Amino acid sequence: MTSPRPAPVGLYQILQDFECPTASVRVFRMASTGDSVAGHVHRRSMQIYVALEGSVVIDVDGVETLLEPYGTMAVWAGSQHSATPVGADAVLMNISIPPLAADDQLATHLAHEAPDMVLPHDGGDVDVED
């Protein structure tokens, strides 16, 4: 790895933490007995989540999506998100593009921004009210 990696946000076991110049990959296990990825946000990196084992609920900006094994979803930069295993232990992978830097992972309670600084989540422009 070429740069400092972000500290875990929540309770889970990191199985793999890989970085190359254009992306980083983390694979982690969450026990069904209280483990989770706590709410957080990335200002620069988008992530692709892939459920490898077990089922996981991914909450993105208050919308929950159930990922079952091999299910995949994108989480865009600026989105507040978390992950929780459902029923049994789960193994989840996330791919961060660009690589997730140590200063680009903020716990939700630290991620408050002025409304005019919130990033659009769909890649479009932010509508401005007159």
C-alpha positions as MATLAB code, in Angstrom:
seq = 'MTSPRPAPVGLYQILQDFECPTASVRVFRMASTGDSVAGHVHRRSMQIYVALEGSVVIDVDGVETLLEPYGTMAVWAGSQHSATPVGADAVLMNISIPPLAADDQLATHLAHEAPDMVLPHDGGDVDVED';
ca = [
       0.000    0.000    0.000;
       1.281    3.435   -0.867;
      -0.659    5.723    1.456;
      -2.096    5.641    4.979;
      -5.383    3.739    5.032;
      -8.510    5.024    6.780;
      -9.341    3.658   10.195;
     -12.376    1.356   10.339;
     -15.716    3.082   10.945;
     -17.828    0.646   12.951;
     -17.113   -2.898   14.070;
     -15.852   -5.425   11.516;
     -12.804   -7.508   10.661;
     -10.734   -6.384    7.660;
      -9.710   -9.442    5.630;
      -8.008   -7.603    2.746;
      -6.950   -4.004    2.237;
      -5.430   -3.395   -1.207;
      -4.531   -0.201   -3.030;
      -3.255    0.525   -6.527;
      -2.932    3.904   -8.302;
      -6.551    4.024   -9.517;
      -8.599    2.136   -6.892;
      -8.559    0.499   -3.483;
     -10.329   -2.655   -2.340;
     -11.378   -3.691    1.152;
     -12.880   -7.050    2.011;
     -14.317   -7.376    5.486;
     -16.331   -9.748    7.657;
     -19.192   -8.586    9.844;
     -20.489  -10.875   12.576;
     -24.256  -11.117   12.913;
     -23.938  -10.264   16.600;
     -23.626   -6.481   16.484;
     -21.022   -5.804   13.807;
     -21.687   -3.112   11.197;
     -20.104   -0.434    9.081;
     -21.204    2.732   10.869;
     -22.657    5.695    9.013;
     -20.019    7.689    7.162;
     -19.365    9.706    4.008;
     -16.569   10.061    1.444;
     -16.097   13.425   -0.232;
     -13.881   12.212   -3.110;
     -14.234    8.458   -3.543;
     -17.235    6.599   -4.882;
     -17.579    2.963   -3.841;
     -18.895   -0.220   -5.370;
     -20.199   -2.643   -2.732;
     -20.329   -6.387   -3.466;
     -21.834   -8.941   -1.052;
     -19.613  -12.031   -1.101;
     -21.172  -14.117    1.688;
     -24.413  -13.642    3.590;
     -26.891  -10.807    3.195;
     -26.220   -7.152    3.976;
     -28.449   -4.085    4.182;
     -26.736   -1.034    2.712;
     -28.307    2.257    3.781;
     -27.511    5.154    1.427;
     -28.958    8.520    2.412;
     -31.783    6.786    4.290;
     -32.691    4.328    1.502;
     -32.043    0.675    2.411;
     -31.035   -1.908   -0.201;
     -30.656   -5.623    0.545;
     -27.593   -7.171   -1.071;
     -27.501  -10.938   -1.245;
     -24.413  -12.890   -2.364;
     -22.926  -11.365   -5.532;
     -25.332   -8.419   -5.369;
     -23.634   -5.151   -6.277;
     -24.424   -1.454   -5.885;
     -22.732    1.929   -6.255;
     -22.420    4.505   -3.486;
     -21.541    7.936   -4.879;
     -19.186   10.428   -3.250;
     -21.095   12.647   -0.832;
     -23.636    9.944    0.105;
     -23.993    9.012    3.747;
     -23.954    5.221    3.995;
     -23.694    2.240    6.338;
     -23.869   -1.561    6.147;
     -25.395   -4.147    8.477;
     -25.424   -7.951    8.140;
     -28.826   -9.657    8.044;
     -29.375  -12.946    9.879;
     -25.883  -14.434    9.636;
     -22.274  -13.349    9.359;
     -21.497  -11.556    6.102;
     -18.452  -10.815    3.965;
     -18.580   -7.586    1.995;
     -16.171   -6.029   -0.489;
     -15.963   -2.373   -1.429;
     -14.015   -0.932   -4.315;
     -13.151    2.769   -3.947;
     -12.442    4.944   -6.975;
     -10.145    6.873   -6.628;
      -8.366    4.995   -3.818;
      -9.861    5.755   -0.424;
      -7.497    8.100    1.415;
      -7.177    8.295    5.187;
      -8.701   11.799    5.203;
     -11.689   10.846    2.993;
     -13.748    8.828    5.458;
     -15.775   10.873    7.909;
     -18.193    9.450   10.461;
     -21.742   10.697    9.805;
     -21.829   12.729   12.997;
     -18.748   14.634   11.686;
     -19.958   15.009    8.101;
     -22.388   17.913    8.354;
     -22.075   20.450    5.558;
     -23.709   23.707    4.643;
     -26.538   23.024    2.142;
     -24.673   24.821   -0.646;
     -21.707   22.445   -0.211;
     -23.599   19.129   -0.525;
     -22.542   17.129   -3.573;
     -25.191   15.928   -6.042;
     -25.565   12.130   -5.853;
     -26.748   11.465   -9.396;
     -23.902   13.179  -11.215;
     -26.131   16.113  -12.162;
     -26.202   19.720  -11.164;
     -27.709   20.901   -7.914;
     -30.948   22.808   -8.487;
     -30.873   26.307   -7.078;
     -34.069   27.898   -5.831;
     -34.542   31.577   -6.631;
];
